[in-house]
Amino acid sequence: MKSYLYLFFLLAALPVAAQVTITPVVPPAGILQKNQLWNVVLASAAERPLQARVILRLLDAEQGQPVLSGVSRAVTLARGARQLKQADVEPVQYEYLSPAIDRNVNALLPPGKYLACYNIEVTGGKTAYSREECVPIVVEPISPPMLNLPANGALLDTKVPQFTWLPPAPLQQFRQLRYELLVTEVHDGQPPVEAVQQNVPVLRMARLRENFLSYPPGHASLDTGKTYAWTVIAKEGEHYAAQTEVWTFRLNGGKLAGTGESHKVYVQLRRELDGNVLGVSHELSVGYVNETAETQAGYELVALGEGNRIVSSGTLELARGANHLDIPLPRRAGLKHGKVYLFRLKNSRGEYWQIKFNYQAEK
């Protein structure tokens, strides 16, 4: 009898917050909307109804830095359990601590590893706080990036291959999408996956904004007697998001482009212009990665410095994936020697992919 009386007085002496517990029911992995962070179960052992607010802290699990915090509106808790959802906690007072987090209420969280930590502020007479509960979350894209060219096991006729890949999906998950490309030698009897994990890279390019890259001509030369493995890592800013498969390629043992003989190089179009200007005479050779099923795209040649006058236009046939496009520069277009022009391709999504070139008239 004395033991029961002792337990009764012990429970009665517990602070109010200790009589309320929180259990997060957030998906541990996959795609996650910001509003799903509020899927929690509150349980109260108090005899009378309580007013409580849920306090959320979302941290970057790799760096331990907070990226988002939020405080719900007050909710009424009767004795027992209650599962909350977005409508129960709105309006939420958010504080955004990272530019990677979209401020839209229904936005997707960017890919990465997080720690979601919850606390309860219980009011009624005297304010008290519960013990913080934290759960790990891994946000992943539906589809990782996918390698495109060179094809797996390809035998290439150039020492300066062009690498192209398809971006992860959905793209709206990313606000600071960057890529890292790794190319490494594969030793005899070594699996390609092991090669990219353990061997020193022959080429490593980080913080790439576009989903293509030409092998830098001034970089270490690739050898015809070796097999190379390559892979691409997608990142949200500096944080890992997803990775492609690992593919391999070899160089043809015969005569190779890039070893001194005349060969054609296709320069990739970009959405954002930089300071690069090509020197071009009778034909413009560009590369474009078609991520949709469209079979045609329009293009224009624009005279920069002449009121952005369109001097020529036309239509190009496209295939899905990587395209090597040759655009003739006819004399009738009135291109002037030494002048700079803009080539721009417009796809079905209204995006302009472009490059500047300096026209050099043939003598």
Summary of the structure (lengths in Angstrom):
residues: 363
radius of gyration: 29.1
end to end distance: 110.6
largest distance: 110.6
contacts: 1050
relative contact order: 0.11
helix: 10%
strand: 48%
